[in-house]
Amino acid sequence: MSSGLFIAGKWAVGGAPLEVTNKYTGQTIGVVATASAANIETALASALQGAEVMAALPVHRRVEILFKTAAALREKKEDFARTITAEAGKAIKLARSEVERAALTFQLAGEEARRIHGETVALDAVPAGEGYFGFWWRRPVGVVGAITPFNFPLNLVAHKLAPAIASGNAFVLKPAEQTPLTAVKLMEVLLDAGLPPEAGQLLHGDGETVGDAIVRDSRVSKISFTGSAAVGKIILSRAGIKKVTLELGNSAPVIVAPDVDLEYVAQRTALGAFVYSGQICISVQRIYGDKKIYEPLCEKLVSAAQRMVQGDPLDEKTDIGPMISAQEALRVERWVQEAQADGAKVLAGGTRQGAVYAPTLLGDTQPAMKVMAQEVFAPVASVIACANFEESLRQANATSYGLHASVFTKDIDRVLHALKKLDFGGVIINDMPVFRPDHMPYGGNKQSGLGREGLRFAIEEMTNIQMVAIKTG
């Protein structure tokens, strides 16, 4: 593999090496170069030139690039999946699913590229507009700065690059330090698919150097970031006058009414809590059940958690591999121990082997505990008994986050009432909050972020409306 830096139309020599490890074995599986200050300056200058190239690129060429990328991802599915499994620790069956989703993301972006349009405006609806013809259309912003997390090293990169390309923008990508190899492979695919070399810059390094430089630079017209709320706040304070989309944290609640099939609820909720070791921003973290069903709900959740297979993520049977690092597993272990010291009970799991943390269910938790109040980002969920459905809604809503929530009920009145009460960007009825088809609007309220992703909606965030008024006659 090359240095991993792609700058000014070529693979470039960079600064200090960054070792990438297999998250299950700990072995080094690759090395990329981090971007020096000179690398960053060259990349940003080149991106500005790339923006002109992309803006002039006909829509049918953008579509071709996106469709060819989708086809190549499907062709190279196993190679990408094994890279994701190695550097992210994701179970191989989940990694394959991520590649399939990323291919579809590029395909959908190609379809949306053909639908970028404007509207006429009846300027003569007011006296001052008499004798004018008006319309607006969407123009690319220029350079999109994309800063992506480790947990979906392919599909969350796709959710930033695909709409950028579809809307005629250049991009500067900084992938997560833990998972840069997938991004390198994707860059190679994009170039093979016909992406103009000036249109994409790939930089590696930490957020305080590379990420901060991208965020602050006035040549970058749009920042798209997925990560923690703490970092999102820093980005917003440093970005200056530019468009910013932030996909941040969550503490996803599930509300279970007493009229449901508890076996189904337990299966879907356990999957939503523990898949990829809970390292998904819409993973189930808080489960609110009517006190009438609390005990049987707990029993079925425990059973579902205990059926999940932990171990080597390359094993086809594995559901849960390692967390992204042993340090993260230790953090979660401490959080659970703190909760136990304050009276919480471990209903299932609560054990750690290296970087692998067992699927864990907690009871008797309190709202102020870290496992409840903060984003756990681990395979840990709490089950809370509530007096009734209204109390479940109140407690679920009592959070500074607002990305996704779920409600399980057969009662349409409860559904409609929940939709009015819950202040979340997405409310999923009768399934887990991890539900996310890639074309739907996706984003959070409150401290969970700004703006929306999903191809059509990301394209809107990556374009500006230009109004045109033509005096006639």
N, C-alpha and C positions, 0 to 999 in steps of 0.2 A: 504494500500500500504506500502511496505517496505521503508527503508530509501532512496531508489532510487540509492544508490551507489552499483555497482557490481565490486568487486575487488578481484583478486586472486582466482577466481572460486566460490565466494560466495557473498551474499548480506551483506554489511558491515556497521558498525557504523561509522558515519562521524563527521564533525564539526558543525558549526552553521547552524540552519535551514534556508531554503529558502522557503518562502511562494509563492504559485502560485495562481493567482487570475483569476476569470472569467472576461474577458476583457470587457464584456458588463455590467454586474451587479456590478463588483468590489468585489464580495464576494470571500473569500478564498476557493479554491476547492481542495487544496492538499499542502503537505509540503514534501520537499526532503532535505536531508542533503548535505551541501557543503563539498567538499573534503579538508581535512587537508593536511599539508605538508607530514605527515607520510603516509596518504592514497595515495597521488600522487606517492611517492617513491615505495610503495608496488605495486601499479598498474603497474608502468613502469617496475619493475623487473619481475613481473608476465607476462607482455606482451612479454618480451624477451623470456621467456620459451614457451609462447603460440605460438610464431612465429615458433619455432621448431616443435611443434605439428601440426600446420597448413601446414607447408611445406611438412610434411610427410603424410598428409591426402590425400588419393587417390582422383582423380578428381570426380569419381562417388559419393563419399561421400559428396564432396562440392556441387555437383549438387543436391543431395538429400536434403541437408540442405536448399538450396536456393528455391527449389520447394516446400518443406514443409512450408517454411516461406510464400511464395506467397499464398499457399492454406489457411493458417491460417489467413492471412490478409483479404482474401475474406470472410472467415467464420465470422470473428470478425469485419466486415466492419462498422457496425453501432456503436459499442462501440468505435472504433478508431475515427470515424468521430465526434462523440459527444465530445470526449476528445479534438480533434483539435479545434472544434468550441468553446468550453469553454475557453481553455487556449490561443488560438491564435485569437479569435474573427472572425474567417472565417465563412461565410455563410454555413449552413449545406449542401446545395447541392454542394458547392465547396469542402467542407471537404470530402464528399463521393467520389467525383472525385479524390481527392488526394489519398485516400486509394486505389482506383482502380489502379491509376498510380503506386503507390508504389508496389502493388502486381505484376504488370507487370514488374516493374524494377527488382525485385528479380527473376522473371521468366526469363527475358531476360539475366540476369547475369548467371543463370544456363545454359542457352543455349550457351552463350559465353565461359563459362568455358570449354566446350568440344572442343572449337576451338582455344585454346591457343597452338601455335605451333611455330616452327622455320623453317629454310631452310638450304639446303646444300649450300656450297660455293665451287666453283671450284678453289681451291687453286693453282692448277697447271696452272692457267691462266697466271702466271708469273713464270719464271725459278726457283725462290727460293721455290716455292710451289710444285715442282715435288716430287712425292712419298708421298704426304700427302692427307688425306681425311678430309674435313672440314664441319662443320655445326654449326649453332647457335640455341639456344633455349632460352625461357624466364623463368627466375627464380623469385620467389617472393622477394620483397625488404626486408621484415621482419615485421616491426611494422609500421602501418599506423596511424598517428594522425589525427583524423577527428574533425573539429570544424565547427559547423553548426548554421544557423540563425533561427530566429523565424518564418519566413513567410511560410515555408513548413516544419513543424516539423517532418513529416514522410518521404515524398518523397526525400527531400534533404539529410536526413540522409541515406536513402536507396541508394542514388547515390554515397555514400562514402563506406558504409559497404558492400553492395552487391558485387561490384567489388573487394573489399579487400578480401572477403571470396572466391570468384570465383578464384582469382589468388593465393590463398594459404597464405595469410597474416593474422597476428593478427591485432587487432585495439584497439586504445584508443579513446573513443568518449567523447567529451564535447559538449552537446547540448546547445542551447541558454538558458539563465537564465529565460526568460519569458515563455518558453514552454518545460520544462523538462519531463512532465508526459507522453507525447507520446513516448519519447525515452525509458522511463522505460518499458512501455508496449511492445515496440518492442524488447527490450532486453529479456523480458520474453518469447516472441514468438520464438526468435532465439534459446534460450536454449532448449525450448520444441522441436524445430525442429532438435536438435542434435548438435548444435554448441559446440565444446569442451569448457568447462568452462574457461580454461586458455586463450582462443583465443580472448575474448572480455572484455574490461574494460570500465565501465561507470562512469564518474566523473562529478560532478556538481560544479559550481562556476563561478566566474567572469574571464574575459579574462586576466587581469593583474596578476592573481595568477595561476589558473589552466591552462588556455590557454597558458600563457607564459612558464610555466614549461614543457608542452608538446612540444612546439615549440623549446625550447632550448636544450632539452635532446638528447644526441647523440645516445641513444638506439632507438629513433624514426627515421626511415629511410625515411619517406615520410610524408609531411603535405598536407592535403587537406582541404582548407578553403573556405567558402562562406560567404561574408560579405562586409563591406565597403572598398573602396579604401584606406582610411586612415589607417585602421587596417591592410590591406594587405601589405602596405609598411613597417609597423612595423614588421610584421611577417617575411618578406623577409630579413630585416636587422638583425634579431635575430636567424634565423633558422640554420645558419652555412651551412656546406656541406651536404645537403640532398635534395632529390627531393621535390619540392613545386608546388602544383597546387592552383591557386588563381582564384576564381570566384567573381568578384568585381562589382562595380557600373556601371551605364549606364544612358544615357539621351536619350532614344530611340526616333528616329525621324520617322515620316511617311511622305512620299512624294506622293502627289495626283496629277496626270496628268489630263488634262481637258477632257480626252476621256472615263471616267469611269462612272459607275452607282453610283451616289452620295449617294443614300439611303443605298446601300450595304456597301459602304465605311464608312459612318457615323455609322452604326450599329456595324461593326467590330472594328472600331477605338475607339468608345466610350467604348465598352466592354474591349478593350485592355488598355484603360486609367484608367478605374474605378474599374474593377474586383478586389476583395480583397482590396478595398480602395487604389489601386495603389501601394500596398506594394509588388511589384514584380520587380526584377531588369531589366526586359525587358518590363515593362509597358510603354505605349505610354506617352511621355512627350511633344514632339514638333511635330506639324502638319503643314506641308508646302503645301499650295495649290496655284495653278496658279491663278493669279489675276482675270482671266475670270470667275472662279468658286468660288471665295472666299466667296462671300455673301451667295449663296445657300448652300455651304458646311457648313458654320457657322450655318445657320438655321437648317440644318438637324442634326448637331452634338448637338446643344442645345436641340432639340427635343428628341434625343436619350438619352442624359444625364438626362433629366427631367423624362423620363420613368423608370429610374432605381429606385428600391425600397430600401429605407434605413430603418434600424431598428434592431430588435432582430435577431441575426444570426440563432437562432433555428427556426425561422418562415420560412416555406418552400418558401414563396414568396420573402423573402429578397434577394437582390442582394449585398448590401453593409452594412456590420456591422460596428463595431467600429475599429478604428486604434489600434495599439498594446498598446497604452497608451494615456491618456489625455494630457500628456506632448508633445507627438508627434503631436497630433491634434493642440495644441496651437502653436507649432513651425510652422506648415504649415499655420495656420491662420496669424501668423506674416509675413511669407514670402509673402503671397498674399497681405497683407496690405502694405508691403514695395513696392511691384510691382505697386499697385494702386497709391501710393504716387509719384511714378516715371512715371506715365502716363498710366499704363495698365488699361484695362477695364474688368470688370467681365461680361462675356456673359451669364453664368449660374452658379448657386451654390454660393460659397463664404461664406457659413454659417457653423456654428459648433454648435452641441449639445453634450456637454461632450466630449467623445472620438470619436464621429461620425462626420466626416467632409463630407459635401455634395459634390457630383460630380461637379467639377468646371472647367469651360472653361474660358480662358483668351484671350483677343485680345490686340493689340497694345503693345505687350511685346518687350523688347530689349534683345539682346544676353547677356549683362552683368548682367541682373537681376538674382537673385538666382533661380527663378523658371525656368529659361532657362539654366543657366550655370552649376548649380549643380544638383545632383540627388535629385529630390523632394521626391520620395518614399511615395507618397500620391496621392489621387484622384484629381490631378490637371494637366491640359494640356493646352498648348498655341497653338493658331491657328495663322499662319503667312502667309500673302499674299506675293507671289513672282512674279517677272516679267515674268518668264518662267521656264521650267523644269530644265534647266541648273543652274539657280540661286537657285532653291530648292535643288538640289544636293550639291551645294557649301555650302549653309548654314547648311544643315543636317550634312555634313562632318566636319564642323568647331566646333569640340568638342574634348576634351581630352579623351572621352570615345569611345568605339567601340565594343559593345556587339552585339545587334541586331538592324536592321533597316528594314523598310517596304517600298515598292513601289507599288502603285496602278496604273496600266496602261494596256491598251489592245495592246500597240505597242511594238512589239518584239525588235525593234531597241532601243527604250527607255530602255527596260529591260537590254539589253546587255551593253548599255552605262552606266547605273547605276551600274552594277556589276563591271565595270572597275573603276568607280569613288569612290565608297563607301568603306571606310576602316573599315569594321565591320566583326566580326566573323561569323555572320549570316545575310543574306539579304533575307527577306521573300517577295515574289511577290504575290500581290493581296490577302493578308491577314495581320492580325495584327502581330506585332513583338513578341507577347506573345506566338505565335505558337512554341511548343517544344515537338515533340514526343521523348520519353525517350531514344531511342537507337541512335539518331543522334549525331554527334559531336557538343558539346555545349561549348562555351567559347568565350572570347573577345580578341580584339586587343587593342593596346595603354594602357590606364590606366584601362581598364576593366578586365585585368587579365593575367594569364599565364597558358598554358596547356589547355586541353579539357576534359570535362566529356562526358557522354554517354557511355554505358557499355564497348564496345570494346575499346574505346579510353581511358577510365579511367583505364582499365586493363593494357593497354600499359604503362600508367603513373605509375602504381603500380608494375611493373616488371622491371628487368634488363635483358639485353641481355648478355648471356654468350656464348662466342665463344669457340669452341672445335676444335683443330687440332690434328689429329692422324697420326703419321708416319707409313706408311705401308711398308711391304716387308723387 
